[in-house]
């Protein structure tokens, strides 16, 4: 499934290093990820955000994980609505 018209702010080079996918994922890739990979990424970022200690250890990754989680949820919801 493909989404067109990726917003400019989501085309910036922003990435999350996913251990479950064993690679770095760029923000704009979320629109094209297969559903199983999107599910894994949502689970991983949700787990990272659920540990308050992660905020103290690495605020940048904590914030990035939150951004990836929210955008992944939006993409997932759009797919369900189609």
PDB file of N, CA, C and O in Angstrom, chain B, residues numbered from 101:
ATOM      1  N   UNK B 101       0.851  -1.172   0.000  1.00  0.00           N
ATOM      2  CA  UNK B 101       0.000   0.000   0.000  1.00  0.00           C
ATOM      3  C   UNK B 101       0.895   1.233   0.000  1.00  0.00           C
ATOM      4  O   UNK B 101       1.890   1.286   0.723  1.00  0.00           O
ATOM      5  N   UNK B 102       0.552   2.184  -0.782  1.00  0.00           N
ATOM      6  CA  UNK B 102       1.398   3.363  -0.919  1.00  0.00           C
ATOM      7  C   UNK B 102       0.608   4.634  -0.625  1.00  0.00           C
ATOM      8  O   UNK B 102      -0.539   4.786  -1.046  1.00  0.00           O
ATOM      9  N   UNK B 103       1.250   5.539   0.107  1.00  0.00           N
ATOM     10  CA  UNK B 103       0.647   6.842   0.374  1.00  0.00           C
ATOM     11  C   UNK B 103       1.430   7.878  -0.406  1.00  0.00           C
ATOM     12  O   UNK B 103       2.660   7.837  -0.433  1.00  0.00           O
ATOM     13  N   UNK B 104       0.740   8.796  -1.032  1.00  0.00           N
ATOM     14  CA  UNK B 104       1.414   9.844  -1.781  1.00  0.00           C
ATOM     15  C   UNK B 104       1.315  11.149  -1.019  1.00  0.00           C
ATOM     16  O   UNK B 104       0.514  11.285  -0.095  1.00  0.00           O
ATOM     17  N   UNK B 105       2.122  12.088  -1.407  1.00  0.00           N
ATOM     18  CA  UNK B 105       2.065  13.390  -0.783  1.00  0.00           C
ATOM     19  C   UNK B 105       2.592  13.399   0.632  1.00  0.00           C
ATOM     20  O   UNK B 105       1.934  13.922   1.532  1.00  0.00           O
ATOM     21  N   UNK B 106       3.760  12.834   0.846  1.00  0.00           N
ATOM     22  CA  UNK B 106       4.367  12.829   2.173  1.00  0.00           C
ATOM     23  C   UNK B 106       4.646  14.273   2.572  1.00  0.00           C
ATOM     24  O   UNK B 106       5.316  14.997   1.837  1.00  0.00           O
ATOM     25  N   UNK B 107       4.141  14.699   3.726  1.00  0.00           N
ATOM     26  CA  UNK B 107       4.377  16.079   4.172  1.00  0.00           C
ATOM     27  C   UNK B 107       5.867  16.401   4.260  1.00  0.00           C
ATOM     28  O   UNK B 107       6.676  15.539   4.604  1.00  0.00           O
ATOM     29  N   UNK B 108       6.217  17.629   3.953  1.00  0.00           N
ATOM     30  CA  UNK B 108       7.613  18.065   3.910  1.00  0.00           C
ATOM     31  C   UNK B 108       8.338  17.790   5.224  1.00  0.00           C
ATOM     32  O   UNK B 108       9.482  17.337   5.209  1.00  0.00           O
ATOM     33  N   UNK B 109       7.690  18.058   6.363  1.00  0.00           N
ATOM     34  CA  UNK B 109       8.354  17.855   7.648  1.00  0.00           C
ATOM     35  C   UNK B 109       8.650  16.378   7.915  1.00  0.00           C
ATOM     36  O   UNK B 109       9.518  16.058   8.727  1.00  0.00           O
ATOM     37  N   UNK B 110       7.941  15.488   7.243  1.00  0.00           N
ATOM     38  CA  UNK B 110       8.182  14.066   7.414  1.00  0.00           C
ATOM     39  C   UNK B 110       9.157  13.537   6.372  1.00  0.00           C
ATOM     40  O   UNK B 110       9.481  12.349   6.383  1.00  0.00           O
ATOM     41  N   UNK B 111       9.624  14.385   5.485  1.00  0.00           N
ATOM     42  CA  UNK B 111      10.611  14.002   4.487  1.00  0.00           C
ATOM     43  C   UNK B 111      12.030  14.314   4.957  1.00  0.00           C
ATOM     44  O   UNK B 111      13.001  13.945   4.298  1.00  0.00           O
ATOM     45  N   UNK B 112      12.147  14.994   6.100  1.00  0.00           N
ATOM     46  CA  UNK B 112      13.467  15.293   6.645  1.00  0.00           C
ATOM     47  C   UNK B 112      14.173  14.002   7.015  1.00  0.00           C
ATOM     48  O   UNK B 112      13.536  12.978   7.265  1.00  0.00           O
ATOM     49  N   UNK B 113      15.494  14.063   7.048  1.00  0.00           N
ATOM     50  CA  UNK B 113      16.244  12.890   7.459  1.00  0.00           C
ATOM     51  C   UNK B 113      16.144  12.745   8.975  1.00  0.00           C
ATOM     52  O   UNK B 113      16.869  13.399   9.725  1.00  0.00           O
ATOM     53  N   UNK B 114      15.254  11.896   9.398  1.00  0.00           N
ATOM     54  CA  UNK B 114      15.079  11.580  10.806  1.00  0.00           C
ATOM     55  C   UNK B 114      14.933  10.065  10.851  1.00  0.00           C
ATOM     56  O   UNK B 114      14.130   9.499  10.109  1.00  0.00           O
ATOM     57  N   UNK B 115      15.687   9.414  11.700  1.00  0.00           N
ATOM     58  CA  UNK B 115      15.655   7.968  11.707  1.00  0.00           C
ATOM     59  C   UNK B 115      15.605   7.434  13.130  1.00  0.00           C
ATOM     60  O   UNK B 115      15.943   8.121  14.094  1.00  0.00           O
ATOM     61  N   UNK B 116      15.167   6.177  13.224  1.00  0.00           N
ATOM     62  CA  UNK B 116      15.109   5.450  14.483  1.00  0.00           C
ATOM     63  C   UNK B 116      15.821   4.127  14.259  1.00  0.00           C
ATOM     64  O   UNK B 116      15.506   3.404  13.314  1.00  0.00           O
ATOM     65  N   UNK B 117      16.774   3.805  15.116  1.00  0.00           N
ATOM     66  CA  UNK B 117      17.494   2.538  15.012  1.00  0.00           C
ATOM     67  C   UNK B 117      16.658   1.453  15.675  1.00  0.00           C
ATOM     68  O   UNK B 117      16.537   1.404  16.899  1.00  0.00           O
ATOM     69  N   UNK B 118      16.094   0.602  14.863  1.00  0.00           N
ATOM     70  CA  UNK B 118      15.224  -0.462  15.344  1.00  0.00           C
ATOM     71  C   UNK B 118      16.014  -1.749  15.540  1.00  0.00           C
ATOM     72  O   UNK B 118      16.674  -2.243  14.626  1.00  0.00           O
ATOM     73  N   UNK B 119      15.930  -2.270  16.740  1.00  0.00           N
ATOM     74  CA  UNK B 119      16.580  -3.545  17.022  1.00  0.00           C
ATOM     75  C   UNK B 119      15.727  -4.705  16.515  1.00  0.00           C
ATOM     76  O   UNK B 119      16.261  -5.741  16.120  1.00  0.00           O
ATOM     77  N   UNK B 120      14.420  -4.538  16.525  1.00  0.00           N
ATOM     78  CA  UNK B 120      13.539  -5.596  16.036  1.00  0.00           C
ATOM     79  C   UNK B 120      13.626  -5.765  14.519  1.00  0.00           C
ATOM     80  O   UNK B 120      13.525  -6.881  14.009  1.00  0.00           O
ATOM     81  N   UNK B 121      13.812  -4.663  13.806  1.00  0.00           N
ATOM     82  CA  UNK B 121      13.958  -4.737  12.353  1.00  0.00           C
ATOM     83  C   UNK B 121      15.420  -4.873  11.940  1.00  0.00           C
ATOM     84  O   UNK B 121      15.720  -5.127  10.774  1.00  0.00           O
ATOM     85  N   UNK B 122      16.322  -4.704  12.894  1.00  0.00           N
ATOM     86  CA  UNK B 122      17.761  -4.827  12.685  1.00  0.00           C
ATOM     87  C   UNK B 122      18.282  -3.840  11.627  1.00  0.00           C
ATOM     88  O   UNK B 122      19.114  -4.178  10.785  1.00  0.00           O
ATOM     89  N   UNK B 123      17.753  -2.598  11.706  1.00  0.00           N
ATOM     90  CA  UNK B 123      18.209  -1.554  10.780  1.00  0.00           C
ATOM     91  C   UNK B 123      17.679  -0.201  11.229  1.00  0.00           C
ATOM     92  O   UNK B 123      16.838  -0.111  12.124  1.00  0.00           O
ATOM     93  N   UNK B 124      18.178   0.834  10.600  1.00  0.00           N
ATOM     94  CA  UNK B 124      17.672   2.176  10.837  1.00  0.00           C
ATOM     95  C   UNK B 124      16.489   2.412   9.904  1.00  0.00           C
ATOM     96  O   UNK B 124      16.519   2.029   8.734  1.00  0.00           O
ATOM     97  N   UNK B 125      15.464   3.038  10.431  1.00  0.00           N
ATOM     98  CA  UNK B 125      14.262   3.344   9.650  1.00  0.00           C
ATOM     99  C   UNK B 125      14.125   4.850   9.587  1.00  0.00           C
ATOM    100  O   UNK B 125      14.149   5.527  10.615  1.00  0.00           O
ATOM    101  N   UNK B 126      13.982   5.377   8.376  1.00  0.00           N
ATOM    102  CA  UNK B 126      13.764   6.811   8.212  1.00  0.00           C
ATOM    103  C   UNK B 126      12.276   7.109   8.355  1.00  0.00           C
ATOM    104  O   UNK B 126      11.420   6.279   8.051  1.00  0.00           O
ATOM    105  N   UNK B 127      12.001   8.310   8.822  1.00  0.00           N
ATOM    106  CA  UNK B 127      10.622   8.727   9.070  1.00  0.00           C
ATOM    107  C   UNK B 127       9.742   8.552   7.838  1.00  0.00           C
ATOM    108  O   UNK B 127       8.623   8.048   7.935  1.00  0.00           O
ATOM    109  N   UNK B 128      10.243   8.964   6.691  1.00  0.00           N
ATOM    110  CA  UNK B 128       9.420   8.879   5.475  1.00  0.00           C
ATOM    111  C   UNK B 128       9.141   7.434   5.052  1.00  0.00           C
ATOM    112  O   UNK B 128       8.222   7.190   4.271  1.00  0.00           O
ATOM    113  N   UNK B 129       9.923   6.474   5.559  1.00  0.00           N
ATOM    114  CA  UNK B 129       9.706   5.059   5.234  1.00  0.00           C
ATOM    115  C   UNK B 129       8.439   4.499   5.866  1.00  0.00           C
ATOM    116  O   UNK B 129       7.919   3.482   5.405  1.00  0.00           O
ATOM    117  N   UNK B 130       7.936   5.143   6.909  1.00  0.00           N
ATOM    118  CA  UNK B 130       6.775   4.613   7.606  1.00  0.00           C
ATOM    119  C   UNK B 130       5.580   4.430   6.679  1.00  0.00           C
ATOM    120  O   UNK B 130       4.764   3.531   6.883  1.00  0.00           O
ATOM    121  N   UNK B 131       5.478   5.272   5.673  1.00  0.00           N
ATOM    122  CA  UNK B 131       4.361   5.195   4.730  1.00  0.00           C
ATOM    123  C   UNK B 131       4.427   3.949   3.844  1.00  0.00           C
ATOM    124  O   UNK B 131       3.411   3.496   3.318  1.00  0.00           O
ATOM    125  N   UNK B 132       5.638   3.401   3.686  1.00  0.00           N
ATOM    126  CA  UNK B 132       5.835   2.282   2.763  1.00  0.00           C
ATOM    127  C   UNK B 132       6.141   0.957   3.455  1.00  0.00           C
ATOM    128  O   UNK B 132       6.212  -0.076   2.790  1.00  0.00           O
ATOM    129  N   UNK B 133       6.324   0.964   4.772  1.00  0.00           N
ATOM    130  CA  UNK B 133       6.674  -0.272   5.472  1.00  0.00           C
ATOM    131  C   UNK B 133       5.549  -1.295   5.339  1.00  0.00           C
ATOM    132  O   UNK B 133       4.371  -0.944   5.395  1.00  0.00           O
ATOM    133  N   UNK B 134       5.921  -2.556   5.164  1.00  0.00           N
ATOM    134  CA  UNK B 134       4.888  -3.598   5.212  1.00  0.00           C
ATOM    135  C   UNK B 134       4.237  -3.584   6.598  1.00  0.00           C
ATOM    136  O   UNK B 134       4.875  -3.194   7.575  1.00  0.00           O
ATOM    137  N   UNK B 135       2.995  -3.998   6.686  1.00  0.00           N
ATOM    138  CA  UNK B 135       2.256  -3.911   7.941  1.00  0.00           C
ATOM    139  C   UNK B 135       2.960  -4.626   9.088  1.00  0.00           C
ATOM    140  O   UNK B 135       2.959  -4.126  10.213  1.00  0.00           O
ATOM    141  N   UNK B 136       3.560  -5.787   8.826  1.00  0.00           N
ATOM    142  CA  UNK B 136       4.220  -6.525   9.908  1.00  0.00           C
ATOM    143  C   UNK B 136       5.407  -5.743  10.471  1.00  0.00           C
ATOM    144  O   UNK B 136       5.653  -5.787  11.676  1.00  0.00           O
ATOM    145  N   UNK B 137       6.142  -5.032   9.624  1.00  0.00           N
ATOM    146  CA  UNK B 137       7.259  -4.219  10.094  1.00  0.00           C
ATOM    147  C   UNK B 137       6.763  -2.979  10.831  1.00  0.00           C
ATOM    148  O   UNK B 137       7.366  -2.561  11.819  1.00  0.00           O
ATOM    149  N   UNK B 138       5.674  -2.394  10.359  1.00  0.00           N
ATOM    150  CA  UNK B 138       5.090  -1.241  11.038  1.00  0.00           C
ATOM    151  C   UNK B 138       4.621  -1.650  12.439  1.00  0.00           C
ATOM    152  O   UNK B 138       4.804  -0.902  13.399  1.00  0.00           O
ATOM    153  N   UNK B 139       4.021  -2.826  12.550  1.00  0.00           N
ATOM    154  CA  UNK B 139       3.575  -3.332  13.849  1.00  0.00           C
ATOM    155  C   UNK B 139       4.756  -3.515  14.801  1.00  0.00           C
ATOM    156  O   UNK B 139       4.680  -3.137  15.970  1.00  0.00           O
ATOM    157  N   UNK B 140       5.844  -4.094  14.301  1.00  0.00           N
ATOM    158  CA  UNK B 140       7.035  -4.282  15.135  1.00  0.00           C
ATOM    159  C   UNK B 140       7.608  -2.943  15.591  1.00  0.00           C
ATOM    160  O   UNK B 140       8.007  -2.790  16.745  1.00  0.00           O
ATOM    161  N   UNK B 141       7.646  -1.985  14.684  1.00  0.00           N
ATOM    162  CA  UNK B 141       8.181  -0.672  15.026  1.00  0.00           C
ATOM    163  C   UNK B 141       7.304   0.024  16.067  1.00  0.00           C
ATOM    164  O   UNK B 141       7.819   0.656  16.990  1.00  0.00           O
ATOM    165  N   UNK B 142       5.986  -0.091  15.923  1.00  0.00           N
ATOM    166  CA  UNK B 142       5.090   0.503  16.919  1.00  0.00           C
ATOM    167  C   UNK B 142       5.303  -0.151  18.282  1.00  0.00           C
ATOM    168  O   UNK B 142       5.325   0.536  19.303  1.00  0.00           O
ATOM    169  N   UNK B 143       5.458  -1.458  18.303  1.00  0.00           N
ATOM    170  CA  UNK B 143       5.682  -2.154  19.573  1.00  0.00           C
ATOM    171  C   UNK B 143       7.004  -1.730  20.203  1.00  0.00           C
ATOM    172  O   UNK B 143       7.078  -1.488  21.407  1.00  0.00           O
ATOM    173  N   UNK B 144       8.034  -1.645  19.389  1.00  0.00           N
ATOM    174  CA  UNK B 144       9.353  -1.276  19.913  1.00  0.00           C
ATOM    175  C   UNK B 144       9.371   0.157  20.445  1.00  0.00           C
ATOM    176  O   UNK B 144       9.895   0.410  21.529  1.00  0.00           O
ATOM    177  N   UNK B 145       8.807   1.081  19.695  1.00  0.00           N
ATOM    178  CA  UNK B 145       8.825   2.473  20.149  1.00  0.00           C
ATOM    179  C   UNK B 145       7.916   2.667  21.362  1.00  0.00           C
ATOM    180  O   UNK B 145       8.231   3.460  22.249  1.00  0.00           O
ATOM    181  N   UNK B 146       6.793   1.952  21.408  1.00  0.00           N
ATOM    182  CA  UNK B 146       5.909   2.034  22.577  1.00  0.00           C
ATOM    183  C   UNK B 146       6.613   1.493  23.820  1.00  0.00           C
ATOM    184  O   UNK B 146       6.488   2.061  24.905  1.00  0.00           O
ATOM    185  N   UNK B 147       7.346   0.403  23.662  1.00  0.00           N
ATOM    186  CA  UNK B 147       8.089  -0.156  24.790  1.00  0.00           C
ATOM    187  C   UNK B 147       9.161   0.824  25.265  1.00  0.00           C
ATOM    188  O   UNK B 147       9.338   1.019  26.467  1.00  0.00           O
ATOM    189  N   UNK B 148       9.867   1.432  24.330  1.00  0.00           N
ATOM    190  CA  UNK B 148      10.910   2.392  24.689  1.00  0.00           C
ATOM    191  C   UNK B 148      10.315   3.579  25.445  1.00  0.00           C
ATOM    192  O   UNK B 148      10.882   4.044  26.434  1.00  0.00           O
ATOM    193  N   UNK B 149       9.179   4.059  24.973  1.00  0.00           N
ATOM    194  CA  UNK B 149       8.526   5.208  25.613  1.00  0.00           C
ATOM    195  C   UNK B 149       7.903   4.857  26.965  1.00  0.00           C
ATOM    196  O   UNK B 149       7.705   5.743  27.797  1.00  0.00           O
ATOM    197  N   UNK B 150       7.595   3.597  27.192  1.00  0.00           N
ATOM    198  CA  UNK B 150       6.933   3.207  28.442  1.00  0.00           C
ATOM    199  C   UNK B 150       7.888   3.180  29.640  1.00  0.00           C
ATOM    200  O   UNK B 150       7.441   3.141  30.786  1.00  0.00           O
ATOM    201  N   UNK B 151       9.194   3.200  29.383  1.00  0.00           N
ATOM    202  CA  UNK B 151      10.177   3.196  30.473  1.00  0.00           C
ATOM    203  C   UNK B 151      10.642   4.628  30.723  1.00  0.00           C
ATOM    204  O   UNK B 151      11.406   5.175  29.928  1.00  0.00           O
ATOM    205  N   UNK B 152      10.187   5.246  31.826  1.00  0.00           N
ATOM    206  CA  UNK B 152      10.560   6.645  32.105  1.00  0.00           C
ATOM    207  C   UNK B 152      12.068   6.847  32.237  1.00  0.00           C
ATOM    208  O   UNK B 152      12.561   7.955  32.025  1.00  0.00           O
ATOM    209  N   UNK B 153      12.797   5.805  32.578  1.00  0.00           N
ATOM    210  CA  UNK B 153      14.245   5.917  32.691  1.00  0.00           C
ATOM    211  C   UNK B 153      14.912   6.199  31.355  1.00  0.00           C
ATOM    212  O   UNK B 153      15.996   6.781  31.312  1.00  0.00           O
ATOM    213  N   UNK B 154      14.277   5.792  30.272  1.00  0.00           N
ATOM    214  CA  UNK B 154      14.847   6.050  28.949  1.00  0.00           C
ATOM    215  C   UNK B 154      14.925   7.543  28.656  1.00  0.00           C
ATOM    216  O   UNK B 154      15.819   7.999  27.943  1.00  0.00           O
ATOM    217  N   UNK B 155      13.995   8.288  29.204  1.00  0.00           N
ATOM    218  CA  UNK B 155      14.001   9.749  29.005  1.00  0.00           C
ATOM    219  C   UNK B 155      15.261  10.354  29.607  1.00  0.00           C
ATOM    220  O   UNK B 155      15.890  11.224  29.004  1.00  0.00           O
ATOM    221  N   UNK B 156      15.622   9.893  30.785  1.00  0.00           N
ATOM    222  CA  UNK B 156      16.820  10.409  31.452  1.00  0.00           C
ATOM    223  C   UNK B 156      18.107   9.937  30.776  1.00  0.00           C
ATOM    224  O   UNK B 156      19.089  10.677  30.722  1.00  0.00           O
ATOM    225  N   UNK B 157      18.100   8.716  30.266  1.00  0.00           N
ATOM    226  CA  UNK B 157      19.307   8.160  29.640  1.00  0.00           C
ATOM    227  C   UNK B 157      19.594   8.773  28.270  1.00  0.00           C
ATOM    228  O   UNK B 157      20.749   9.033  27.932  1.00  0.00           O
ATOM    229  N   UNK B 158      18.535   9.006  27.477  1.00  0.00           N
ATOM    230  CA  UNK B 158      18.736   9.506  26.121  1.00  0.00           C
ATOM    231  C   UNK B 158      17.479  10.243  25.675  1.00  0.00           C
ATOM    232  O   UNK B 158      16.598   9.655  25.047  1.00  0.00           O
ATOM    233  N   UNK B 159      17.398  11.525  25.998  1.00  0.00           N
ATOM    234  CA  UNK B 159      16.201  12.317  25.694  1.00  0.00           C
ATOM    235  C   UNK B 159      15.938  12.388  24.189  1.00  0.00           C
ATOM    236  O   UNK B 159      14.782  12.403  23.767  1.00  0.00           O
ATOM    237  N   UNK B 160      16.986  12.432  23.383  1.00  0.00           N
ATOM    238  CA  UNK B 160      16.802  12.501  21.931  1.00  0.00           C
ATOM    239  C   UNK B 160      16.114  11.265  21.381  1.00  0.00           C
ATOM    240  O   UNK B 160      15.162  11.368  20.608  1.00  0.00           O
ATOM    241  N   UNK B 161      16.596  10.097  21.778  1.00  0.00           N
ATOM    242  CA  UNK B 161      15.988   8.851  21.289  1.00  0.00           C
ATOM    243  C   UNK B 161      14.577   8.697  21.853  1.00  0.00           C
ATOM    244  O   UNK B 161      13.686   8.192  21.169  1.00  0.00           O
ATOM    245  N   UNK B 162      14.375   9.125  23.085  1.00  0.00           N
ATOM    246  CA  UNK B 162      13.055   9.064  23.708  1.00  0.00           C
ATOM    247  C   UNK B 162      12.046   9.895  22.905  1.00  0.00           C
ATOM    248  O   UNK B 162      10.937   9.437  22.627  1.00  0.00           O
ATOM    249  N   UNK B 163      12.433  11.095  22.544  1.00  0.00           N
ATOM    250  CA  UNK B 163      11.549  11.971  21.758  1.00  0.00           C
ATOM    251  C   UNK B 163      11.333  11.422  20.358  1.00  0.00           C
ATOM    252  O   UNK B 163      10.213  11.435  19.848  1.00  0.00           O
ATOM    253  N   UNK B 164      12.405  10.939  19.733  1.00  0.00           N
ATOM    254  CA  UNK B 164      12.293  10.364  18.391  1.00  0.00           C
ATOM    255  C   UNK B 164      11.377   9.148  18.397  1.00  0.00           C
ATOM    256  O   UNK B 164      10.561   8.978  17.491  1.00  0.00           O
ATOM    257  N   UNK B 165      11.508   8.299  19.420  1.00  0.00           N
ATOM    258  CA  UNK B 165      10.643   7.122  19.527  1.00  0.00           C
ATOM    259  C   UNK B 165       9.180   7.549  19.616  1.00  0.00           C
ATOM    260  O   UNK B 165       8.311   6.916  19.017  1.00  0.00           O
ATOM    261  N   UNK B 166       8.907   8.610  20.354  1.00  0.00           N
ATOM    262  CA  UNK B 166       7.538   9.103  20.463  1.00  0.00           C
ATOM    263  C   UNK B 166       7.002   9.603  19.132  1.00  0.00           C
ATOM    264  O   UNK B 166       5.850   9.351  18.780  1.00  0.00           O
ATOM    265  N   UNK B 167       7.848  10.314  18.397  1.00  0.00           N
ATOM    266  CA  UNK B 167       7.437  10.834  17.092  1.00  0.00           C
ATOM    267  C   UNK B 167       7.152   9.679  16.130  1.00  0.00           C
ATOM    268  O   UNK B 167       6.148   9.687  15.418  1.00  0.00           O
ATOM    269  N   UNK B 168       8.054   8.676  16.115  1.00  0.00           N
ATOM    270  CA  UNK B 168       7.858   7.517  15.240  1.00  0.00           C
ATOM    271  C   UNK B 168       6.603   6.743  15.636  1.00  0.00           C
ATOM    272  O   UNK B 168       5.865   6.273  14.770  1.00  0.00           O
ATOM    273  N   UNK B 169       6.362   6.610  16.927  1.00  0.00           N
ATOM    274  CA  UNK B 169       5.189   5.886  17.397  1.00  0.00           C
ATOM    275  C   UNK B 169       3.908   6.574  16.942  1.00  0.00           C
ATOM    276  O   UNK B 169       3.000   5.924  16.424  1.00  0.00           O
ATOM    277  N   UNK B 170       3.833   7.873  17.134  1.00  0.00           N
ATOM    278  CA  UNK B 170       2.612   8.594  16.756  1.00  0.00           C
ATOM    279  C   UNK B 170       2.370   8.573  15.251  1.00  0.00           C
ATOM    280  O   UNK B 170       1.240   8.369  14.807  1.00  0.00           O
ATOM    281  N   UNK B 171       3.425   8.782  14.460  1.00  0.00           N
ATOM    282  CA  UNK B 171       3.242   8.741  13.009  1.00  0.00           C
ATOM    283  C   UNK B 171       2.891   7.333  12.545  1.00  0.00           C
ATOM    284  O   UNK B 171       2.081   7.169  11.632  1.00  0.00           O
ATOM    285  N   UNK B 172       3.484   6.322  13.157  1.00  0.00           N
ATOM    286  CA  UNK B 172       3.149   4.932  12.809  1.00  0.00           C
ATOM    287  C   UNK B 172       1.683   4.651  13.081  1.00  0.00           C
ATOM    288  O   UNK B 172       1.016   3.979  12.293  1.00  0.00           O
ATOM    289  N   UNK B 173       1.184   5.162  14.190  1.00  0.00           N
ATOM    290  CA  UNK B 173      -0.236   4.979  14.515  1.00  0.00           C
ATOM    291  C   UNK B 173      -1.140   5.649  13.484  1.00  0.00           C
ATOM    292  O   UNK B 173      -2.184   5.109  13.118  1.00  0.00           O
ATOM    293  N   UNK B 174      -0.738   6.817  13.025  1.00  0.00           N
ATOM    294  CA  UNK B 174      -1.518   7.533  12.004  1.00  0.00           C
ATOM    295  C   UNK B 174      -1.536   6.738  10.705  1.00  0.00           C
ATOM    296  O   UNK B 174      -2.591   6.559  10.098  1.00  0.00           O
ATOM    297  N   UNK B 175      -0.367   6.261  10.278  1.00  0.00           N
ATOM    298  CA  UNK B 175      -0.283   5.461   9.049  1.00  0.00           C
ATOM    299  C   UNK B 175      -1.128   4.202   9.193  1.00  0.00           C
ATOM    300  O   UNK B 175      -1.866   3.841   8.276  1.00  0.00           O
ATOM    301  N   UNK B 176      -1.027   3.534  10.336  1.00  0.00           N
ATOM    302  CA  UNK B 176      -1.787   2.313  10.591  1.00  0.00           C
ATOM    303  C   UNK B 176      -3.290   2.592  10.516  1.00  0.00           C
ATOM    304  O   UNK B 176      -4.036   1.823   9.909  1.00  0.00           O
ATOM    305  N   UNK B 177      -3.728   3.674  11.122  1.00  0.00           N
ATOM    306  CA  UNK B 177      -5.152   4.032  11.106  1.00  0.00           C
ATOM    307  C   UNK B 177      -5.633   4.320   9.682  1.00  0.00           C
ATOM    308  O   UNK B 177      -6.729   3.910   9.300  1.00  0.00           O
ATOM    309  N   UNK B 178      -4.822   5.018   8.905  1.00  0.00           N
ATOM    310  CA  UNK B 178      -5.202   5.300   7.509  1.00  0.00           C
ATOM    311  C   UNK B 178      -5.357   4.016   6.714  1.00  0.00           C
ATOM    312  O   UNK B 178      -6.268   3.891   5.896  1.00  0.00           O
ATOM    313  N   UNK B 179      -4.466   3.061   6.957  1.00  0.00           N
ATOM    314  CA  UNK B 179      -4.557   1.799   6.239  1.00  0.00           C
ATOM    315  C   UNK B 179      -5.841   1.056   6.596  1.00  0.00           C
ATOM    316  O   UNK B 179      -6.470   0.444   5.733  1.00  0.00           O
ATOM    317  N   UNK B 180      -6.222   1.112   7.851  1.00  0.00           N
ATOM    318  CA  UNK B 180      -7.444   0.437   8.285  1.00  0.00           C
ATOM    319  C   UNK B 180      -8.688   1.085   7.690  1.00  0.00           C
ATOM    320  O   UNK B 180      -9.695   0.415   7.463  1.00  0.00           O
ATOM    321  N   UNK B 181      -8.615   2.387   7.440  1.00  0.00           N
ATOM    322  CA  UNK B 181      -9.769   3.118   6.903  1.00  0.00           C
ATOM    323  C   UNK B 181      -9.939   2.913   5.406  1.00  0.00           C
ATOM    324  O   UNK B 181     -11.007   3.191   4.863  1.00  0.00           O
ATOM    325  N   UNK B 182      -8.916   2.437   4.742  1.00  0.00           N
ATOM    326  CA  UNK B 182      -9.020   2.251   3.284  1.00  0.00           C
ATOM    327  C   UNK B 182      -9.774   0.997   2.917  1.00  0.00           C
ATOM    328  O   UNK B 182      -9.945   0.704   1.733  1.00  0.00           O
TER     329      UNK B 182
END
